[in-house]
Amino acid sequence: MTDFSNPLSALGARILELPSFTSTRSAASTIGAASQALTNLRRDMEVLAQDRTMTEAGQLARVATLTTRRLSGQPAQLAAGARAAASAALTAMEKLKAAERVPIEERHLAPEIRAHVRGLDLHERVAFMAEATKNADLPTLRAVVEVPGFLTQVSPQMLDLARAKIHEIVAPDAVAEAEAAQAAAEMLLIGEKLIKDELDRGRSATALELAAKAANAAAVMTGAA
């Protein structure tokens, strides 16, 4: 169940909604660990608030200790997870680029295909490319998209359709993985910032309050003297 009072829990739920790949499952595990650490810290704080045996200054000092203990390692874990997810996205994109390249066994055909397409008039060229895309003619599609600049009259939209067809056949999961892994990386970076903010609040607020109490105590002692 998503704990909507815990922002990391909500991020974890969003990652779990992404398509399931090794990269997204790993990201979900990483954010889950950070979310649990934050939940544990909040439970610690609830217990601490009910402890009547400690002075207020002692409780404040304990806040800093608990915050550091529970959360100090999490930013590095989240950052590492984000790097891993971004790397997975890059690997998936490289698969797509590799799918578009003409393989060695088709190298002798590619120049002939390009020459043929170049020799067609505009209407014939559009019809030829549409037919090649419809029929998943990989040698033709790869020959054209590998050197897109040689056909100035082939629209970017037509080239995009050709690429999409190649990806669909040769690397059907790579597009989805690239998008999902990148989304996971971005959410892990958000989680890293949230944890850092939580650490800063726990440490700085505690330090300021302790300093203020020490100053007040000193003032009282001075007045009493």
Residue, then its C-alpha position, 0 to 999 in steps of 0.5 A: m500500500t502506498d503511504f501518501s504521507n511519505p513522498l518516497s512511497a509515492l515515487g516507488a508506486r510510480i516506478l512500479e507502474l513503469p514497464s517491468f525491466t531489470s532497470t526499473r525493478s532495480a530502481a523500485s528496490t532502491i527507492g523502496a529501501a529509501s522509503q522504508a528508511l524514512t518510514n523507520l525514522r518517522r516511527d523513531m521520532e514518534v517513539l522519541a516524542q513519547d519518551r518522558t525520561m529524556t530532557e528536551a535537549g537530549q531529545l533534540a540531540r537524539v533527533a540528529t543521531l537518528t536522522t543520520r543513522r537512518l538516512s545518511g547512506q540513502p542519497a548515495q544509494l539513490a544516486a547510484g541507482a539513478r546512474a544505473a537506470a540512466s545507463a540502462a536507458l543509454t544501452a537501450m538507445e544504443k540497441l535502437k541505433a544498432a538496429e538501424r545500421v545496415p548489417i554486413e550481409e546487406r552492405h552490397l545491397a544498400p548502395e543499389i537500394r539508395a540509387h533506386v530510391r533516388g531515381l524515383d520521382l517524388h510521388e513514386r518515392v513516397a509510395f515506395m517508402a510507404e510500401a517498404t514500411k508496410n511490408a517491413d522491408l528491412p534492407t530497404l528501410r535500413a539502407v534509407v535511414e542509415v544515410p537519411g541526408f541523401l534523400t532531401q525529399v523524404s520527409p522526417q515523418m516518413l523516416d521516423l515511420a521507417r525507424a519505428k518499423i525497424h525498432e518494432i521488428v529488430a528491438p521491440d522492447a528497446v524503446a519501452e526500456a529506454e523510456a522506462a529506465q530514463a523515467a526511473a532515473e529521474m524519479l530516483l534523483i527526485g528521491e535523492k533530493l527529498i532524502k537530502d532535504e530530510l537530512d538537512r532539516g533533521r540536522s540543521a533544525t536540531a543544531l539551531e534549537l540546541a544552540a538556542k537552548a544553550a544560549n538561553a540557559a547561559a543567559v539564565m545562568t548569567g542573570a542568576a549570577 
